[in-house]
Amino acid sequence: MRFIDRKRKVMYLLEMIEKGNCFSAEQASIKLGCSSRTVKRMIEDLREEGYEIKYCRHTNKYRINL
């Protein structure tokens, strides 16, 4: 995957999480057209950039603390 494609997908993933539309890595992988492992790596990258992304087991979705 080219850098610009990955960056675009990471930004879309972040947008999905912020809007509350990211229920699992598997669901996000379908929307982004990549593997669920790649989505998990993207989330780790976002966490390293300072975003506080958590997975809520009660609602079964990712959320971000602003």
LINMO-V758329 format. One record per residue. RES is the residue in one letter. NEAR is the number of other ideal C-beta (glycine too) atoms within 8 Angstrom. Layout:
# LINMO-V758329
((RES & NEAR) (RES & NEAR))
This chain:
# LINMO-V758329
((M & 5) (R & 5) (F & 5) (I & 6) (D & 8) (R & 10) (K & 8) (R & 8) (K & 13) (V & 11) (M & 8) (Y & 10) (L & 15) (L & 11) (E & 8) (M & 11) (I & 13) (E & 7) (K & 6) (G & 7) (N & 6) (C & 11) (F & 7) (S & 9) (A & 10) (E & 7) (Q & 9) (A & 13) (S & 13) (I & 7) (K & 8) (L & 11) (G & 6) (C & 8) (S & 6) (S & 10) (R & 7) (T & 10) (V & 14) (K & 9) (R & 8) (M & 12) (I & 12) (E & 8) (D & 9) (L & 12) (R & 10) (E & 6) (E & 6) (G & 5) (Y & 8) (E & 7) (I & 11) (K & 8) (Y & 7) (C & 9) (R & 5) (H & 4) (T & 6) (N & 7) (K & 10) (Y & 11) (R & 11) (I & 11) (N & 5) (L & 2))
